[in-house]
Amino acid sequence: MTVLSDPDRSFALDHVPAAQRDGVAALWALDEQLGQLVASTTQPPLGQMRLLWWREALETGARGHPVLEAMTSLRTAGIDARALGIVIDGWEELLEPLPLGDDQLARYAAFRGGQLFALSARLLMGVCPESSGAAWALADFGLRCSDPGTSARALEMARVHLSAADLQKTPRPLRILVRLVRNDIVAGRRMARTPWRLLRSIA
């Protein structure tokens, strides 16, 4: 199974049913790969070329990269390159120079967070409100962003989405992710993942 570098998602993945675990791991690994690509890009045109490579690789079913090798489980589940391309669209919003505007943050939240959670829920044979994914994605970016103004706006938008998120309608693994960042969003910083906080995220 694909190994994830994000400890929150690794923890949430442990609560994915075995039958769906490979597919969810592959989807989240692709998202991690895109995030690493964007974070390491200093020139937007170069970043766009690199994202284009991933778009084309997904469309053609290319192999040779561990993340691409894992895409078979997604195609088997009916998740195609067009659906994954929306997640790429979300990451592409972050290639623009800082500070980012509210419209860019909103598109990022919907395309990356909303679509990632929607596809994850599909693999989990459920549905997920877009607000859950948007809150999680905005928190993930806001807590890492180097520009204080953009970070503050992203976290404020995350608070708004969090207040609208119906976590009871969110599949458990995704609910865990949102609950883990909930205190981060309120505090404006990443909180320690204590055993008690991890336990509470499962409920």
C-alpha positions as CSV (number, residue, x, y, z in Angstrom):
1,M,0.0,0.0,0.0
2,T,1.1,3.6,-0.7
3,V,2.9,5.2,2.2
4,L,1.9,8.7,3.2
5,S,4.2,11.4,4.7
6,D,1.4,13.3,6.5
7,P,0.9,11.9,10.0
8,D,-2.7,13.1,10.2
9,R,-3.7,11.3,7.0
10,S,-1.7,8.2,8.0
11,F,-3.8,8.1,11.2
12,A,-7.0,8.7,9.3
13,L,-6.1,6.0,6.8
14,D,-6.0,3.5,9.6
15,H,-9.7,4.0,10.0
16,V,-10.5,3.4,6.3
17,P,-12.0,-0.1,5.7
18,A,-9.5,-2.5,4.3
19,A,-11.4,-2.9,1.0
20,Q,-11.1,0.9,0.2
21,R,-7.7,1.6,1.8
22,D,-5.5,1.2,-1.3
23,G,-7.7,3.6,-3.3
24,V,-7.9,6.3,-0.6
25,A,-4.1,6.0,0.0
26,A,-3.5,6.4,-3.7
27,L,-5.7,9.5,-3.9
28,W,-4.1,11.1,-0.8
29,A,-0.6,10.2,-2.0
30,L,-1.3,12.1,-5.3
31,D,-2.4,15.1,-3.3
32,E,0.7,15.0,-1.3
33,Q,2.8,14.7,-4.4
34,L,1.1,17.8,-5.9
35,G,1.6,19.7,-2.7
36,Q,5.3,18.9,-2.6
37,L,5.6,20.1,-6.2
38,V,3.9,23.4,-5.6
39,A,5.8,24.0,-2.3
40,S,9.1,23.5,-4.2
41,T,8.2,25.8,-7.1
42,T,9.5,29.3,-7.1
43,Q,8.6,30.2,-10.8
44,P,4.9,29.9,-11.7
45,P,5.5,29.0,-15.3
46,L,7.8,26.1,-14.3
47,G,5.2,25.0,-11.8
48,Q,2.5,25.0,-14.4
49,M,4.7,22.9,-16.7
50,R,5.2,20.4,-13.9
51,L,1.5,20.2,-13.1
52,L,0.8,19.7,-16.8
53,W,3.1,16.7,-16.8
54,W,1.0,15.2,-14.0
55,R,-2.2,16.0,-15.9
56,E,-0.9,14.2,-19.0
57,A,0.5,11.3,-17.1
58,L,-2.9,10.7,-15.4
59,E,-4.7,11.0,-18.8
60,T,-2.4,8.6,-20.5
61,G,-2.1,6.1,-17.7
62,A,1.6,6.5,-17.6
63,R,3.7,4.4,-15.2
64,G,7.1,4.6,-13.7
65,H,6.4,6.7,-10.6
66,P,5.2,5.1,-7.3
67,V,2.2,7.5,-7.2
68,L,1.3,6.7,-10.8
69,E,1.6,3.0,-10.2
70,A,-1.0,3.3,-7.5
71,M,-3.5,5.0,-9.8
72,T,-4.9,1.6,-10.9
73,S,-7.0,1.4,-7.8
74,L,-8.6,4.7,-8.6
75,R,-9.3,3.9,-12.2
76,T,-10.9,0.6,-11.0
77,A,-13.2,2.7,-8.8
78,G,-14.2,4.9,-11.8
79,I,-12.2,7.9,-10.8
80,D,-10.7,9.3,-14.0
81,A,-8.1,11.9,-15.0
82,R,-10.7,14.6,-15.4
83,A,-11.9,14.2,-11.8
84,L,-8.3,14.2,-10.5
85,G,-7.6,17.2,-12.7
86,I,-9.9,19.3,-10.6
87,V,-7.6,18.7,-7.6
88,I,-4.7,19.8,-9.8
89,D,-6.7,23.0,-10.6
90,G,-6.9,23.7,-6.9
91,W,-3.1,23.4,-6.4
92,E,-2.5,25.5,-9.4
93,E,-4.1,28.5,-7.7
94,L,-1.2,28.4,-5.2
95,L,1.4,29.0,-7.9
96,E,0.5,32.7,-8.1
97,P,2.8,35.1,-6.1
98,L,1.8,35.9,-2.6
99,P,-0.4,37.5,-1.3
100,L,-3.3,35.5,-2.7
101,G,-6.8,37.0,-3.0
102,D,-10.0,35.7,-1.6
103,D,-11.1,34.4,-5.0
104,Q,-8.0,32.4,-5.4
105,L,-8.3,31.0,-1.9
106,A,-11.9,30.1,-2.6
107,R,-11.1,28.3,-5.8
108,Y,-8.3,26.4,-4.1
109,A,-10.6,25.4,-1.2
110,A,-13.3,24.1,-3.6
111,F,-11.0,22.5,-6.2
112,R,-8.5,20.9,-3.9
113,G,-10.3,20.4,-0.6
114,G,-13.9,20.0,-1.8
115,Q,-13.0,17.7,-4.7
116,L,-10.4,15.7,-2.7
117,F,-13.0,15.0,0.0
118,A,-15.7,14.3,-2.5
119,L,-13.5,11.7,-4.3
120,S,-12.4,10.2,-1.0
121,A,-16.1,9.9,0.1
122,R,-16.9,8.3,-3.2
123,L,-14.2,5.6,-2.5
124,L,-15.7,5.2,0.9
125,M,-19.1,4.8,-0.6
126,G,-20.5,7.9,1.0
127,V,-20.9,11.6,0.4
128,C,-19.2,14.6,1.9
129,P,-20.3,18.3,2.3
130,E,-17.9,20.5,0.4
131,S,-17.5,22.7,3.5
132,S,-15.6,19.9,5.3
133,G,-13.0,19.6,2.6
134,A,-12.7,23.3,2.1
135,A,-12.1,23.9,5.8
136,W,-9.4,21.2,6.0
137,A,-7.6,22.5,2.8
138,L,-7.7,26.1,3.9
139,A,-6.3,25.1,7.3
140,D,-3.6,23.0,5.7
141,F,-2.5,25.9,3.6
142,G,-3.1,28.7,6.1
143,L,-0.9,27.0,8.7
144,R,2.0,26.7,6.3
145,C,1.7,29.9,4.3
146,S,4.7,32.3,4.7
147,D,2.7,35.4,4.0
148,P,0.9,36.5,7.3
149,G,-1.9,38.3,5.5
150,T,-2.8,35.3,3.2
151,S,-2.4,32.9,6.1
152,A,-4.8,35.0,8.3
153,R,-7.4,35.1,5.4
154,A,-7.1,31.4,4.7
155,L,-7.7,30.6,8.4
156,E,-10.6,33.0,8.6
157,M,-12.2,31.3,5.6
158,A,-11.5,28.0,7.2
159,R,-13.4,29.0,10.3
160,V,-16.4,30.0,8.2
161,H,-16.4,26.7,6.3
162,L,-15.9,24.8,9.6
163,S,-19.0,26.4,11.1
164,A,-21.0,25.2,8.1
165,A,-19.5,21.7,8.0
166,D,-21.9,18.9,9.0
167,L,-19.3,16.4,10.4
168,Q,-22.0,13.8,11.1
169,K,-22.5,13.5,7.4
170,T,-18.8,13.3,6.7
171,P,-17.3,9.8,6.5
172,R,-15.2,8.9,9.5
173,P,-11.7,9.1,8.0
174,L,-12.5,12.5,6.6
175,R,-14.2,13.6,9.8
176,I,-11.0,12.6,11.6
177,L,-9.0,15.0,9.4
178,V,-11.3,17.9,10.0
179,R,-11.4,17.3,13.8
180,L,-7.6,17.2,13.9
181,V,-7.3,20.6,12.4
182,R,-10.4,22.1,14.2
183,N,-8.3,23.3,17.1
184,D,-5.5,24.4,14.8
185,I,-8.0,26.6,12.9
186,V,-9.3,28.2,16.2
187,A,-5.8,28.7,17.6
188,G,-4.2,29.8,14.3
189,R,-1.4,27.4,14.8
190,R,-0.8,23.7,14.6
191,M,-1.6,22.0,17.9
192,A,0.2,18.9,19.3
193,R,-1.4,15.6,18.3
194,T,-1.7,14.3,21.9
195,P,-3.2,10.8,22.4
196,W,-6.3,12.5,23.9
197,R,-6.8,14.7,20.8
198,L,-6.3,11.7,18.5
199,L,-8.8,9.7,20.5
200,R,-11.4,12.5,20.3
201,S,-11.0,12.8,16.6
202,I,-12.3,9.3,16.1
203,A,-15.7,9.8,17.8
